[in-house]
């Protein structure tokens, strides 16, 4: 029982970590809070982590209800989630900014950036939400859900630590180093996205009776 819980916790954390990419969010966070006092920056980092936690936990709990309400199968969700994750990965590989120009301009004038744009859509965006709903669909018992929730808590903690201590790391790596790290992570995430699409397609074909 505890082994299964631990497996779900680790699996959830490892599945979400590259997609949420807290390290990749650090440059944006410090560009939006660079002129603010340290206490405010710490408060925004803490609230960002909390928002990531409750957003993903909400979709974990409501995952099966959402799939049932819209009549979406797990196979279709895997394909759609893979496409979303793949889009995110492609933006990382091609060094496109994680926020659009209008989103960045709006965020620069906001007093609180912890929910938007930091938590949504940057850290707990459609890709991460799709992964969480997929995990909820596969969960078969209370301990599976608890394990997933523990994984989300771990992601939230890593997010907080990344935003708090990330500035020295970003300065040490420089723009070139951060860009290279994002491209490597983007490639790995793209591979995960392809796996999602492949698994979902095979499952859909099997459920349709085309392959027996």
C-alpha positions in Angstrom: 0.0 0.0 0.0 2.7 2.5 1.0 4.8 1.3 -1.9 2.0 2.1 -4.3 1.5 5.5 -2.7 5.2 6.3 -3.1 5.2 5.1 -6.7 2.3 7.4 -7.5 3.9 10.3 -5.7 7.3 9.9 -7.5 5.6 9.2 -10.8 3.4 12.3 -10.6 6.3 14.5 -9.6 8.6 13.3 -12.4 5.7 13.6 -14.9 5.0 17.2 -14.0 8.5 18.5 -13.3 9.7 18.8 -16.9 6.4 20.1 -18.1 6.0 22.8 -15.4 9.7 23.5 -15.6 10.1 25.8 -12.5 13.7 26.6 -13.5 12.5 27.9 -16.8 10.0 30.2 -15.0 12.7 31.9 -12.9 13.9 34.4 -15.5 10.3 35.6 -16.1 9.7 35.8 -12.3 12.7 38.0 -11.7 12.0 40.2 -14.7 8.5 40.9 -13.3 9.7 41.4 -9.7 13.2 42.7 -10.2 12.3 46.2 -9.0 10.3 45.0 -5.9 11.6 44.6 -2.3 12.8 41.1 -1.3 9.9 40.6 1.1 7.4 41.1 -1.7 9.4 38.8 -4.0 9.3 36.0 -1.3 5.6 36.5 -0.8 5.0 36.2 -4.6 7.1 33.1 -4.7 5.1 31.5 -1.9 1.7 32.5 -3.4 2.8 31.1 -6.8 3.7 27.7 -5.3 0.3 27.7 -3.4 -1.6 28.5 -6.5 0.2 25.8 -8.5 -0.8 23.4 -5.7 -4.5 24.1 -5.6 -5.0 24.4 -9.3 -3.4 21.0 -10.0 -5.1 19.4 -6.9 -8.5 20.7 -8.1 -8.1 19.1 -11.5 -6.8 15.9 -9.9 -9.9 15.6 -7.7 -12.3 16.6 -10.5 -10.5 14.8 -13.3 -12.8 11.8 -13.7 -15.9 14.0 -13.4 -14.6 16.3 -16.2 -13.9 13.4 -18.5 -17.3 11.9 -17.8 -19.1 15.2 -18.2 -17.6 15.8 -21.6 -17.6 12.2 -22.7 -13.8 12.1 -23.2 -11.9 8.8 -23.1 -8.5 8.4 -21.5 -7.1 7.6 -24.9 -8.3 10.8 -26.5 -7.1 12.8 -23.4 -3.6 11.3 -23.8 -3.5 12.3 -27.5 -4.7 15.8 -26.7 -2.4 16.2 -23.7 0.5 15.0 -25.8 -0.2 17.6 -28.4 -0.4 20.3 -25.8 2.8 19.2 -24.1 4.5 18.9 -27.5 3.5 22.5 -28.3 5.1 23.6 -25.0 8.2 21.6 -25.8 8.5 23.0 -29.3 8.4 26.6 -27.9 11.2 25.6 -25.5 13.4 24.0 -28.3 12.9 27.0 -30.6 13.5 29.5 -27.7 10.1 31.1 -27.9 9.1 33.1 -24.8 6.7 31.4 -22.4 4.5 34.5 -22.2 3.1 36.4 -25.2 3.9 40.1 -25.5 0.4 41.1 -24.3 0.6 38.8 -21.3 4.0 40.1 -20.4 2.9 43.7 -20.7 -0.2 43.1 -18.6 1.9 41.2 -15.9 4.4 44.1 -15.7 1.6 46.4 -14.4 0.0 43.8 -12.0 0.5 44.0 -8.2 0.0 40.2 -7.9 1.6 37.9 -10.5 1.3 34.7 -8.4 -1.9 33.4 -10.1 -1.5 34.9 -13.5 0.8 34.6 -15.3 3.1 32.6 -13.0 0.8 29.8 -11.9 -1.5 29.9 -14.9 -0.6 29.5 -17.7 3.2 29.2 -17.0 3.6 26.5 -14.4 0.3 24.8 -14.1 -0.9 25.4 -17.6 -2.8 23.1 -20.0 0.0 20.6 -20.4 0.3 20.0 -16.6 -3.5 20.0 -16.2 -3.8 17.4 -18.9 -1.2 15.2 -17.2 -3.0 15.5 -13.8 -6.4 14.6 -15.3 -4.8 11.6 -17.0 -3.3 10.5 -13.7 -6.7 10.9 -12.0 -8.3 8.8 -14.7 -5.9 5.9 -14.0 -6.2 6.2 -10.2 -8.2 3.3 -8.7 -8.2 4.0 -5.0 -7.8 6.6 -2.3 -4.1 5.9 -1.9 -3.5 6.5 -5.6 -5.0 10.0 -5.2 -3.0 10.7 -2.1 0.2 9.6 -3.9 -0.7 12.0 -6.8 -1.4 14.8 -4.3 2.0 14.2 -2.6 3.7 14.5 -6.0 1.9 17.8 -6.6 3.0 19.1 -3.2 6.6 18.1 -4.1 6.3 20.1 -7.4 4.9 23.1 -5.4 7.8 22.9 -3.0 10.4 22.7 -5.8 8.6 25.7 -7.5 9.0 27.8 -4.3 12.6 26.9 -3.9 13.4 27.6 -7.6 11.8 31.0 -7.4 13.5 31.9 -4.1 17.1 30.7 -4.8 16.9 30.7 -8.6 18.4 34.2 -9.2 22.0 33.3 -8.4 21.7 30.2 -10.6 20.3 32.2 -13.5 23.1 34.8 -13.1 25.7 32.0 -13.0 24.3 30.3 -16.1 23.8 33.5 -18.1 21.3 33.8 -21.0 23.2 31.3 -23.0 23.3 28.7 -20.3 19.6 29.1 -19.5 18.8 28.9 -23.2 20.7 25.7 -23.6 19.1 24.2 -20.5 15.6 25.0 -21.8 16.4 23.4 -25.1 17.6 20.2 -23.5 14.5 20.1 -21.3 12.4 20.9 -24.3 13.8 18.0 -26.3 13.1 15.6 -23.4 9.5 17.0 -23.0 9.0 16.6 -26.7 9.9 12.9 -26.4 7.4 12.6 -23.5 4.7 14.2 -25.7 5.4 11.8 -28.6 5.0 8.9 -26.1 1.7 10.3 -24.9 0.4 10.6 -28.5 1.6 7.1 -29.4 0.1 5.5 -26.3 -3.2 7.3 -26.7 -3.4 6.4 -30.4 -2.7 2.7 -29.7 -5.2 2.7 -26.9 -7.9 4.4 -29.0 -7.4 2.0 -31.9 -7.6 -1.0 -29.5 -10.7 0.3 -27.8 -12.3 0.9 -31.3 -11.8 -2.8 -32.1 -9.5 -2.1 -35.0 -6.8 -4.1 -33.3 -7.5 -7.2 -31.3 
